Amino acid sequence: MTRPRLSSRAAGLLRLIMDQRVPVFLTVHANGRRRYGCWQSGGRPVALPTDECDALYAAGRIVLGDPVVDRAKTTYRVRAAARGRYRPAGVALTA
């Protein structure tokens, strides 16, 4: 099965997620709000576009690591899916 073609913006996000030096995380807040982000050099947080990242997740291009849960939020490490393992995600992202 072939993967759908990515937009240039989504391809750029996937390249960022594939870069092992830039850890990307998904935070799901208790109220359901989701935020993807990473840390720039110098310790500055950068928010990533949620709609594009959710589309990559739904297309099976990225996967989530084990959750770290506290009362206010759940945080997942985001990684690129292994090549050749195209499987659309079917898991709802909730806290």
Secondary structure, DSSP 8 states (H G I E B T S, - for coil): -------HHHHHHHHHHH-TTS-EEEEEETTS-EEEEEEETTTEEEEE-HHHHHHHHHTTSEEE---EE-SSEEEEEEEE--TT-----------
